[in-house]
Amino acid sequence: MLMAIACAAIVLLLLLLVSGIPKAKQRTPVKALILLWGGFLLYEGYMDLIWEKTVHAPIRLDLLFLLPLMAMATVVGAVWYVWRGRSDD
């Protein structure tokens, strides 16, 4: 489930990036979010596909930290994107 959310986020951000963002300043937060979500996708893929198979009862306490962090980073990136677009007007 989390891998699907990460993939969807990356696809949406890539579509936003290739759709022709007019200002170069606005590309920076989008690229940062793509890297962040890509890292999360790799980590989550490792945890789901490899680590969980090696333990008896996988309790994912790392998600208590990672999910709020990813949500906060996405909100900050969105605000940064909008703010950078309005700063030159």
Phi, psi and omega per residue, in radians:
M1 nan -0.827 -3.139
L2 -1.196 -0.559 3.085
M3 -1.161 -0.634 3.106
A4 -1.174 -0.698 3.106
I5 -1.132 -0.743 3.127
A6 -1.130 -0.723 3.102
C7 -1.106 -0.749 3.120
A8 -1.100 -0.721 3.120
A9 -1.104 -0.747 3.135
I10 -1.133 -0.761 3.132
V11 -1.090 -0.787 3.135
L12 -1.108 -0.720 3.122
L13 -1.183 -0.677 3.086
L14 -1.140 -0.693 3.066
L15 -1.092 -0.700 3.096
L16 -1.122 -0.677 -3.113
L17 -1.205 -0.737 -3.101
V18 -1.481 -0.142 -3.137
S19 -1.298 -0.098 3.063
G20 1.680 1.086 3.057
I21 -1.145 2.154 -2.994
P22 -1.174 -0.580 -3.054
K23 -1.861 2.344 -3.140
A24 -1.105 -0.544 3.131
K25 -1.098 -0.533 -3.115
Q26 -1.352 -0.282 3.140
R27 -1.301 -0.482 -3.078
T28 -1.043 -0.888 3.131
P29 -1.142 -0.551 3.119
V30 -1.182 -0.770 3.099
K31 -1.105 -0.689 3.122
A32 -1.113 -0.728 3.121
L33 -1.191 -0.616 3.084
I34 -1.093 -0.771 3.113
L35 -1.121 -0.736 -3.130
L36 -1.121 -0.851 3.136
W37 -1.176 -0.578 3.071
G38 -1.130 -0.741 3.068
G39 -1.095 -0.723 3.101
F40 -1.113 -0.680 3.127
L41 -1.114 -0.756 3.103
L42 -1.105 -0.783 3.127
Y43 -1.098 -0.798 -3.120
E44 -1.156 -0.661 3.078
G45 -1.078 -0.763 3.084
Y46 -1.071 -0.814 -3.096
M47 -1.131 -0.733 -3.108
D48 -1.284 -0.760 -2.974
L49 -1.585 -0.442 -3.063
I50 -2.039 -0.993 -3.005
W51 -1.128 -0.796 -3.075
E52 -1.090 -0.406 3.128
K53 -1.336 -0.285 -3.063
T54 -1.687 -0.088 -3.118
V55 -2.082 2.767 -3.088
H56 -1.356 -0.858 -3.114
A57 -2.291 1.528 -3.068
P58 -1.224 1.995 3.055
I59 -1.892 2.011 -2.994
R60 -1.610 1.377 3.097
L61 -1.256 -0.346 3.109
D62 -1.102 -0.448 3.138
L63 -1.213 -0.435 3.074
L64 -1.111 -0.457 3.099
F65 -1.654 -0.770 -3.002
L66 -1.253 -0.721 -3.083
L67 -1.124 -0.816 3.055
P68 -1.123 -0.609 3.117
L69 -1.122 -0.775 3.137
M70 -1.170 -0.688 3.105
A71 -1.120 -0.785 3.138
M72 -1.133 -0.719 3.132
A73 -1.136 -0.642 3.115
T74 -1.178 -0.736 3.105
V75 -1.135 -0.765 3.116
V76 -1.096 -0.731 3.105
G77 -1.101 -0.687 3.112
A78 -1.159 -0.748 3.108
V79 -1.144 -0.707 3.107
W80 -1.075 -0.746 3.117
Y81 -1.052 -0.824 -3.135
V82 -1.185 -0.756 -3.112
W83 -1.108 -0.743 -3.139
R84 -1.152 -0.529 3.121
G85 -1.281 -0.478 -3.091
R86 -1.647 -0.234 -2.995
S87 -1.200 -0.481 -3.111
D88 -1.601 -0.197 -3.094
D89 -1.265 nan nan
